Every structure is written in C-alpha cells, then in structure tokens.
Amino acid sequence: MMSISEINEILVENLEIDLEWLKEEFEILLDSKIGNHTEIDKKITNDILDYFLENTDVEGNIVLFSFLDEVVENIEKKYSILLK
C-alpha cells in the first residue's frame, strides 16, 4: 500500500508533466506570432487555459495547488495580451 507522501509525489510528477505540456502548447501556438495575435489566438489561448484549469484536480493538496498557481501565473504574465 502506498503512503500519502508517495501518492503526493506521483501527483506532483503527473502535474509537472501536464504543466510542461501546457507551457509547450502555448509556446508552439503563440511565440512565433509575437505582436501579431488574432482574435482566434486569444480565444484558443483562453480556451486551453480554461480547459486545463477546469480539468486539473488539486483540491485539498496545497503543494499541487501552489505549483499549479505558480505556472499559471507565469503563463498569464507571458501571454497577458491574449488572456481575458
């Protein structure tokens, strides 16, 4: 049987993989278009971030929540022009 710390470690590793995907997705879609973003880019950016946040469960785990919050904050700073 796994301990709570082992479960948390697995959850953190999985979240790291998901967050790395999220960062790469934004880079692929948007970094080559700096300054030339369309309304479609804005919609896609917001849709991806909304979907990711709605489907990432970190409830009750402060470590996961803090990690997610930090990455999302960095994305929001980098792509502030495109986010709501």
Secondary structure by P-SEA (a helix, b strand, c coil): cccaaaaaaaaaaaaaaaaaaaaaaaaaacccccccccaaaaaaaaaaaaaaaaaccccccaaaaaaaaaaaaaaaaacccccc
